[in-house]
Amino acid sequence: MHTHGLHHVALKARDVGQLSAFYVNVLGLDEIRRFEDDGGLRAVWLHCGESVLMLERSEVAEGGDSAEHDFFSDPPGLHLIALTIVAKERERWRGRLEKHGFEVAHETSHTLYFRDPEGNRLGLTSWPD
């Protein structure tokens, strides 16, 4: 059992639209998806070779503290690195993490989120299956 490469890197941004325009207009990445909510533009996903660059709105002021209980609250900057896994191996991955003392901090139907020994956010994802 092994990961199958880099799935995505997520950056938190003060202004998702402005940051997205930079990656599209200056670096030539193509937009995959755009997400809106009551607060406006929440996220933009961009093709980045075989991986995805996810630009996500930060709800925390730069230099501010993130809530320890909320895995997704943090200031602008690097937020998460996600590796690709096979969907049918998800529960084996959960067991492997737990066996080595790493708790799944959050999960979705496609992704297990946890922290490495240095506290960096990681995800193991099968999206899209």
N, C-alpha and C positions, 0 to 999 in steps of 0.2 A: 504494500500500500504506500503510495507516494502522491505528492501534489503534482499537478499537471501545468505548472507555470503560473506566472503572474496574471491574475484576473483583473484587478483594478487597484488604483491608488486613489484615495479620496483626499481632497484639499478642502479645508473650511475657508470661507471667504466672507469679507464684509459686504462685498457687492458682487454677487454671482454673475449678473449681466455683464459688468465691466470685465471681470476676469475671464468669462467665457469669450467675449469679443476678442480679447488678447490671444487666447489659444486658437481661435478660429481664424481671425484676420491676420495675425502676425505669424503664428506657427503652422497654420494650414490644417488644423485638425477638423474633422467633420463631426457635426452634432448628431447624436443618436436619439436622445430623448430630452425633454424639458418638463420640469415638474413645478406646478404652481400650488399655492395654498392661500389661506386667508391673509398671510403676511406678504404675498406677492411671489416673486420667483424664488423657489426653494432650492432647486438643483438643476444642473445641466450635465448630461453625460456625453463624453466625446470619445470618438475612436482614437486610439493611440497604438497603432500597429496591431498586434494581436490582443492587446489589453484595452482597458477602458480607463479614462481619466474622469473621475467624478468630482464636480465642483459643487459643494454643499454650503448653504447659508450658515454662517456662524451666529449663534444666539448669545455669545459671550464676547464682551469687549476685549480687544487685544490687550494682552498682559493680565487679564482678569483670571480669577480662579474658576475652574470648572467644578461643577458639582460632582463629588466622588460617586454618588449613587447613580448618576446618569452617564452611561457609557458614551453617549454621543454629544455631550455638551463640552465644547472647548473653543478656544479663541482661533482666529484665522491661522492657517498653516497646515502642515501635514496632519492628517486626521487618522488615516487607516491604510494598511496594505492588505489586500485580500488575495489569497491563492486559490487556484481552481482545484476542485476535487470532483470525484464521480459521485453523483447523487446517491447511488445505492450503498456507498461506503460511509455515508454521513454518521450513522450510529457507531461504526467502528472508530471513526475519528474522534467522536465524543469520548468514547471509552479510552482511547489512547491519550487524549489530553488529560482526562481525570487520573489515569494511571500514573502520569508524570507530574501530577499535582497542579494542573492548570484548570481553573474553573471557567466554564462557559458563562460569560457575563451577560450575554443577550443572544437571542436567536430570532431568525425569521424562517419562513418556509424553505429558503434556499441557503442560508448562511449561519454558521456558528461564529460568534465573536468572542474574543478572549484577549488577554494581555501576555506578552512575552516576559521573560525575567527582568527586563529593563523597564517594563511598564508600557511599552508601545502597543497600540491597538492593532490586532490582526484579525482577519476573517478567513474562514474556509468556506468557499461558496461553490454551488453547482448551478448558478443562474447563467443563462437559461439551461434547463436540464438537457 
